[in-house]
């Protein structure tokens, strides 16, 4: 596996998304403070210092035309590909981006479509960790200390291509990066840890209860600072500890 020797890489963030969802259909289009959830995620990634561009990777399903239109509205490249083989969709999105834009994405950032609290500063830290460590893969969840929902992954194009050519399991194809971080003898993987263990916090949207909670948090923080981050959320919880949400709360609701 070639080592990462990138000095000034071109960084492309790919957001894999589709309207279908087993637990909460069309959640990416759910309105939060007057905008679709996916729009908030796009806005947050755009605030990243080390991300040069964003691409949307969706499917050929007819209902995903809405995502194509949202990408067009944001002047973003949109690729439509396989429904369940997300690794295939991610890789071919990067290849088609290079072909159409004549820019090679040296580094890919993977952001999931159900995390409307993504913190641009944390995404930037993951990208810098990859570059400064000359690693093949970096994330902030290999050492699980950040809140669930602030996950970010960065990896080189060569690493992605290696995974695309060698991953064969359904789980590896559906989740893009397991082949990489489960093969540390092949890839140099590095993790970013927070200063405190915050992994018990649940800041993602999988269920209707998650969406209701997300709207409450946005109502409190978004009007003052549309790009509020982890620091502002933790300060809010200091003032109002009853707003803290964990996986245990989800279990109790179920």
C-alpha positions, 0 to 999 in steps of 0.5 A: 500500500503506497504511503501518504506523502501529500503536502497540499492535497485537494480534499473532496467531501462525499455525502452518500445519501438517499431518501429511503430509510428503514427507520425514518423515511425521507429524514434527510428532507425533514425540516429543521429551522426552515431548511432540510436536514441535508441542507444544514449538513451541506452548510456545515461542511462548507464551513470546513477550512480544509474541504475544497468541494462537496459532492452528493452521491445518491442512487438511481431510485426515482425518489432520489431526484429530490436530492439531485435538485438539492445538489443543483440548488447548491451548485454541487456535483451529484452522482447517481449509482448503486443503491446498496453497494455504497462503496461502489457509489462512493468510489465512482462518485470520486472518479466521475468528479475527477473526470468532469472537474479535471481535479483529482481528489487526493483526499476523500472525506466521508460525512453521513447524511443523518448527522445534522450537528457535524462540527466543521472544526472537528472535521478539519481536525480529522483531515489535518490528522490524516495529512500530518500523520502521513496516514492512509485513513483517519477518523475520530471514532477509532477511539470512541470519545466524541459524541455519536453524530460528530463522526468524520472519516478522511482517507486518500484516494489510493486507499479508497481505490484499494478498498474498492478493488478488494472488499467483497463482503456485503457489510464492507460494501454497504458501509464504505470503510470497514475494509480499511480500518479492519485491515491495519496491516495494510493501511496506516490508520490513525484516530483522533480523540477528544479531551474528554469521553463524550461518547455517551452523547447521542447527536444523530437522527435515526428515529422520530424521537431523535428528530424531535430532539434535534429540532429542540436543540436547533431552536435554542442554538441556531438563531444565534449561531447557525454553525454552532458546534460541540462547544456550544452544545456542551455549554447548553447542556451545562445550563439545561442538563435535562436536554442531554440525550444518550442511547439509554434515552432511546432505549427507554423511549422504545 
